[in-house]
């Protein structure tokens, strides 16, 4: 099973002990372009994303991330009895969310730079056209 599966605005982290160790020992993990695009579209179209973390196929935590940065977190009640496990899963859950959201922020910055370049070129073209019309 893939570490991250997604459907529209919902992303599922499929965790187990070895996956958690690998994620926590890795500074950055590669994010496929299709996943980056799905995250960007989810935030653009819906203004929110939903992240689920499953540990050994059992739901542990659900986070709803809103475009403006607000979060709603729901924890499976039975995991409150296992605070050490909940802490580890929660840490990994937020590490993954942080990695995914940071890719969206990077994409936004690239899009803003591209927009500025296009606007600059348009302004230059308009100035040149005006100069040609006035001479």
N, C-alpha and C positions, 0 to 999 in steps of 0.2 A: 504494500500500500504506500502511496506517495506521502511524503511528509506534509505537504500542503495541497489540499484539494479545494476547488472553488466552484461556485455556481452563482452567477450574477454578482450580487453584493455580499455574498456570504463566503467566508474562508474558514476552512477546518484544518486545524493542526493535529495531526495524528502522532501522538507522542508515546514513547515507552522509555525505559531506563537508558538504553544505549543511545537513542536519538537525543534525549535530554543532555547526556554527557557530551555528545558530539557537538551539539549547538552551543553549549556553555563553554566549550573549549575552542570554539571558532570565533574569530573576531567578526568576520562577515561571511555570509553564505551567499552563493550565487542565486539570483532571482531571475527566472526565465522572463523574457520579454512579454510573453503572453500574459503572465501573471501581473507584471507591472501595468500593462494596458488595462487589465481587468480592474485593478485597484483604482487607477486614474478615472476610468469610466464610472465606477461605482460612486466615487466621491463627487464627480462632476454631475452625474445624473440624479443621484439620490441624496446627496449631502451626508451620507453615512455609510459605514461599513460594519459588518457583523463578523466577529471572530469567535470561533469555538475552539477549545482545546479538549481533546480526548486523551485520556491516559489508559492504555491497554483497552481501547475500544469503549471506554466508559466516559460519559461527559463529565467534565470537571468545572470548567469556567466558560462563561460567555461574556464577551465585551462588545458593546455597541459604541463605535467611535464616530462622533459627529464631525463634520468638516471644520467647524469652528474650534475643535479641540476638546469638547466635552465628552465624558465617558459615562456609560452605565455598565456596571459589572454585576453579573449574577453568578454565584458559586453554588454548585450542587451541595445540598445540605449534608449529605453523608461524608463529604471530604472535610468538613469542619472538625470531624473527630480525628483527622490525621494531619495535624498542622505542619509537620515537617514535609510530608509529601505535597501538601497544598502549596507550601512556600516554594518548593522546587518547580512544580508545574506552573505556578503563577509567574515566577521569575522567567521561565522559558517562554511562556505565553507572551509576556510583555516585551521580551527581547525580540521575538519574532514580529510582533506588531510594530515595534520601533523600526526594525529593519525595513519592513514593507512600507510603512508610512514615509520613511526618509527617502525612499525611491520616488514616491509621488512628489515630495517637496523638490527633489532634484529636477524632476521632469517639469514641474511648474516654473522653476527658475530658467530652465532651457527655453521653455515656451515664451516666457517674458522677454528673454534676450532676443529671441528670433523675432518677436513682435516689434521690439524696439528697432532692430535692424531694418525690418520691412518699412516701418514708419519713417525712418531716416532716409531710406532710399526714395520713398514716395515724396518726401519733402524736397529732396534734391531734384527729382524729376519735375515737380511742380515749379520750383524756382527756375530751372532751366527753360521750361516752357514759357513761363512768364517773361523771362529775359528775351527769348526769341520773339515773342509776340510784341514786346515793347520796342525792339530794335528794328 
